[in-house]
Amino acid sequence: MCQKLKLKPGAATQVVPRDRHAAFALTLSLVAASAERWATEFRHLQRTEVGEVEEPFAKGQKGSSAMPHKRNPVNGERICGLARIVRGHAVAALENVALWHERDISHSSAERILFPDSTILLDFILNDLEGLVRGHKADGKRMLANLGSSRGLWASQGALLALTRAGLARREAYEAVQRHAMATWLEGGADFTTRLESDPVLGRKIGKKGLREACDAMRHLRHEKLIHRRCGL
């Protein structure tokens, strides 16, 4: 196997230096942390206030032992919890690097626990993550509703960039966009896009059509196919 992987024997004293063992443990912890990042996002998106994504939930499954109505993201929570264990083992692997006079066996007892645990846990984490990704449900209507709840304020950056590309000084564009955004936020009434369109200065610079295009949610999906190709989808 070492020949196939083109791995050559390293220089060693009585014991192989544990830096390579630590590097392996750190790699495992980084992979676990990446899985945790995905799981954390799923957990946030499943919160009642957001409700845009939901992880698989089987018929008859219990989401909470105390509150029968709940559909807790148990897969995501489990991934996040186990990732912490894998990261903790990486700390022990780093502490194993320093041995007394090039040889003691203080590393042995730790390695008998951390390497089997870390590899098995990461395998479990990745299987859990695959099930979460393959089986999750996305609620497009809720996503649009959440976007609409801000009454268009999410489009402030797009409007700012469109105005600067049209030749308006960035500071002037920023102040104009911020002024209309704060009015939308504090005063109610007209939404953000309507307020921008009613501004004669901005209208002359880019026109109502340009402003509406800059505030169109669908423009953020224009590279969707490219992103899918990059992800191998």
Secondary structure as GFF3:
##gff-version 3
##sequence-region A 1 233
A	DSSP	alpha_helix	19	46	.	.	.	ID=ss1
A	DSSP	beta_strand	53	54	.	.	.	ID=ss2
A	DSSP	alpha_helix	74	95	.	.	.	ID=ss3
A	DSSP	three_ten_helix	100	102	.	.	.	ID=ss4
A	DSSP	alpha_helix	106	135	.	.	.	ID=ss5
A	DSSP	beta_strand	137	138	.	.	.	ID=ss6
A	DSSP	alpha_helix	140	149	.	.	.	ID=ss7
A	DSSP	three_ten_helix	153	155	.	.	.	ID=ss8
A	DSSP	alpha_helix	156	165	.	.	.	ID=ss9
A	DSSP	alpha_helix	170	187	.	.	.	ID=ss10
A	DSSP	alpha_helix	192	197	.	.	.	ID=ss11
A	DSSP	alpha_helix	200	214	.	.	.	ID=ss12
A	DSSP	three_ten_helix	217	221	.	.	.	ID=ss13
A	DSSP	alpha_helix	224	230	.	.	.	ID=ss14
###
